[in-house]
Amino acid sequence: MLIDSHAHLALFDKAERGQIVENAMQAGVSKILTIGTNLADSRESCEIAGSFSQVSAAVGVHPHDVEDTSAKDFLDELRMMADQETVVAIGEIGLDFYRMISPPDLQKDFFRRQLELAQELHLPVIIHDRAADQECLEILRDFDFSETGGIFHCFSGDLAMAEDVWKMGFLVSIAGPVTFKKPGFLPDVAKGLPLEALLVESDCPYLAPVPFRGKRNEPAYVKYTAEKVAELRGISVEELAGQTSRNFAALFKRMG
């Protein structure tokens, strides 16, 4: 059975979430980690995780959302949410200098403060990094993730960077773009990293893999990403699913 290590179920209508989870189960996806990007949808992610036994949650403030979040109170609220048993990580946090929706200095401040919170709570982190590789790594090197670990989600860097973050204690999660005609560095990463370093994810409702590219994504479609990664590595999907599931379980010790 596969695990979808990164989904945004709060972005689906409440009435259809049950069907989305059922679709995933039918497709062989046994667990889903739903990710918060601001306080409101972090709260909703907690609610979803409380409603479906197959779902756990991460709570955090995405770099796009930092300017609209109260810098004074947000950590206290995240801390309270993270006290719930279904919350297994802090995220999605990081830096995004591609669109620059929020000022870079504010992004860095929120990133550091949420990393500190994760270490205080002994929780893994879910990292968002877009067009900010060196800045992101520079901040992360100020912390020690050898015990709690984390995930670089929807990884888009090269193999050298993937090896660096793996050595720092992070898993590398591969999403739908590995199936695209122009997958960038992803085939090299998928083939070159140890299987023990990898996860797969949907990042739904975004980045649907081929053959659903351009349509709304959902956790069930992570199997197409897994099939492509397995093909690139020359192994069976069953072997990939088994090892990535073990990787996930070892990272998220709070998740049954």
C-alpha positions in Angstrom: 0.0 0.0 0.0 1.2 3.5 -0.8 1.2 6.6 1.4 0.5 10.1 0.1 2.9 12.2 2.1 1.5 15.6 1.1 -2.1 16.5 0.3 -4.2 19.6 0.9 -7.6 18.0 1.8 -8.9 21.3 3.3 -9.0 22.6 -0.3 -11.7 20.1 -1.2 -15.3 20.7 -0.5 -16.3 19.2 2.8 -19.1 17.2 1.2 -16.7 15.4 -1.1 -13.8 14.6 1.3 -15.2 11.2 2.2 -15.2 10.2 -1.4 -11.7 11.6 -2.0 -10.4 9.4 0.9 -12.4 6.4 -0.4 -10.9 6.9 -3.9 -7.5 6.8 -2.4 -8.2 3.6 -0.5 -9.5 2.0 -3.6 -6.3 3.0 -5.5 -4.1 1.4 -2.8 -3.2 4.5 -0.8 -3.6 3.6 2.8 -2.6 6.8 4.5 -2.7 10.5 3.7 -0.9 13.4 5.4 -3.0 16.6 5.0 -1.0 19.8 5.2 -1.9 23.2 6.6 -0.7 26.4 5.0 -2.2 29.0 7.3 -4.0 29.0 10.7 -7.5 28.5 9.2 -6.7 25.6 7.0 -4.4 24.1 9.6 -7.4 24.0 11.9 -9.5 22.5 9.2 -6.7 19.9 8.5 -6.9 18.9 12.2 -10.7 18.5 11.8 -10.2 16.3 8.8 -7.6 14.1 10.5 -10.0 13.7 13.4 -12.8 12.5 11.0 -10.8 9.9 9.0 -8.6 7.3 10.5 -6.5 7.1 7.4 -5.5 10.8 7.6 -3.1 12.7 9.8 -2.3 16.4 9.8 0.6 18.9 9.7 0.0 22.4 10.9 2.0 25.5 9.8 2.1 28.8 7.9 3.3 28.6 4.3 5.6 31.4 3.1 2.9 32.8 0.9 0.7 33.3 3.9 3.1 34.9 6.4 2.2 38.5 5.6 -1.5 37.8 6.5 -0.7 36.0 9.7 -0.4 37.7 13.1 3.3 37.4 14.0 2.4 37.8 17.7 0.0 35.0 18.3 0.5 32.4 15.5 3.0 30.2 17.4 0.7 29.8 20.4 -2.1 28.7 18.1 0.1 26.2 16.2 1.4 24.9 19.6 -2.2 24.2 20.7 -3.1 22.5 17.5 0.1 20.4 17.5 -1.0 19.0 20.9 -3.6 16.9 19.2 -2.7 13.3 18.6 -3.6 13.4 14.9 -1.0 16.2 14.3 2.3 14.7 13.4 4.4 17.5 11.9 4.9 21.3 11.6 4.4 22.4 8.0 4.1 23.5 5.4 6.9 26.0 6.2 9.8 27.4 4.2 10.8 30.0 1.6 9.3 30.9 -1.8 11.2 33.5 -3.7 9.6 32.5 -7.0 6.5 34.6 -6.7 7.7 36.7 -3.8 4.1 37.1 -2.5 5.5 37.8 1.0 8.6 39.8 1.8 11.7 37.6 2.0 12.8 38.8 5.4 9.4 38.1 6.9 9.4 34.6 5.2 12.8 33.9 6.9 11.5 35.1 10.3 8.4 32.9 10.2 10.5 30.0 8.9 13.0 30.2 11.7 10.3 30.6 14.4 8.4 27.5 13.1 11.5 25.5 13.0 12.2 26.4 16.6 8.6 25.4 17.5 9.1 22.0 15.8 12.2 21.4 17.7 10.6 22.4 21.0 7.8 19.9 20.3 10.1 17.2 18.9 8.1 17.1 15.6 9.3 16.7 12.0 8.9 19.6 9.6 7.5 19.8 6.1 9.7 22.1 4.0 8.5 24.2 1.1 11.4 25.5 -1.0 11.0 27.3 -4.3 13.7 29.4 -5.9 15.3 29.7 -2.5 17.6 26.6 -2.3 20.7 28.2 -0.7 18.7 30.5 1.6 16.6 27.6 2.8 19.6 25.4 3.4 21.5 28.2 5.2 18.7 28.5 7.7 18.3 24.8 8.1 22.0 24.3 8.9 21.4 26.4 12.1 19.3 23.5 13.4 19.8 19.8 14.1 17.3 17.5 12.5 19.1 14.3 13.0 16.6 13.1 15.6 13.2 14.6 14.4 13.8 14.8 10.7 11.5 16.2 8.1 10.5 16.2 4.4 11.5 18.4 1.5 8.1 18.2 -0.3 7.6 18.4 -4.0 11.3 18.3 -4.4 12.7 20.2 -7.5 16.4 20.5 -6.8 19.2 18.5 -8.4 20.7 15.2 -7.1 23.5 17.0 -5.2 21.0 19.0 -3.3 18.9 16.0 -2.6 22.0 14.2 -1.2 22.7 17.2 1.0 19.2 17.3 2.5 19.2 13.5 3.0 22.5 13.9 5.0 20.8 16.6 7.1 18.1 14.2 8.1 15.4 15.0 5.6 13.4 12.7 3.3 12.9 13.8 -0.3 9.3 13.6 -1.6 8.6 13.3 -5.3 5.4 14.6 -6.8 3.6 14.5 -10.1 6.1 16.5 -12.2 8.3 13.4 -12.4 5.8 12.1 -14.9 5.9 15.3 -17.1 7.7 15.5 -20.5 10.1 18.0 -18.9 10.7 16.6 -15.4 13.8 18.7 -14.7 16.2 17.0 -12.3 13.6 14.6 -10.9 14.6 11.5 -12.9 18.2 11.8 -11.6 16.9 12.3 -8.1 14.5 9.4 -8.3 17.2 7.1 -9.6 20.2 8.4 -7.7 19.0 8.7 -4.1 18.9 5.6 -1.8 15.3 4.2 -1.7 15.4 4.8 2.0 15.5 8.6 1.3 12.4 8.8 -0.8 8.7 9.4 -0.4 5.9 10.1 -2.9 3.2 12.6 -2.7 0.2 14.1 -4.6 0.4 17.7 -3.5 -3.3 17.7 -4.4 -5.3 19.4 -5.7 -2.2 20.7 -7.6 0.3 19.1 -9.9 -1.7 16.1 -11.1 0.5 13.5 -12.8 0.2 12.2 -16.3 -2.4 11.0 -17.4 -4.4 13.6 -15.4 -2.1 16.6 -15.9 -4.0 19.8 -16.0 -6.9 18.3 -14.0 -7.6 18.5 -10.3 -5.3 16.1 -8.5 -6.3 13.9 -5.6 -4.4 11.3 -3.4 -5.5 8.4 -5.5 -3.3 9.6 -8.3 -0.1 9.3 -6.3 0.0 5.7 -7.7 1.0 7.2 -11.1 3.9 9.1 -9.5 4.9 5.9 -7.7 4.8 3.9 -10.9 7.1 6.4 -12.7 9.6 6.4 -9.8 9.6 2.6 -9.7 10.1 2.5 -13.5 13.0 4.9 -13.3 14.6 2.8 -10.6 13.9 -0.5 -12.3 12.0 -2.0 -9.4 8.4 -3.0 -8.8 5.8 -0.6 -7.5 5.3 -3.0 -4.6 8.9 -2.6 -3.6 8.7 1.1 -3.9 5.5 1.3 -1.9 6.8 -0.9 0.8 10.0 1.0 1.4 8.5 4.5 1.1 5.8 3.4 3.6 8.5 2.3 6.0 10.3 5.6 5.5 7.2 7.4 6.3 6.5 5.3 9.4 10.0 5.8 10.7 9.7 9.6 10.4 6.2 10.0 11.8 6.5 8.0 15.0 3.4 9.6 16.3 1.3 8.3 13.4 -0.1 4.8 13.8 
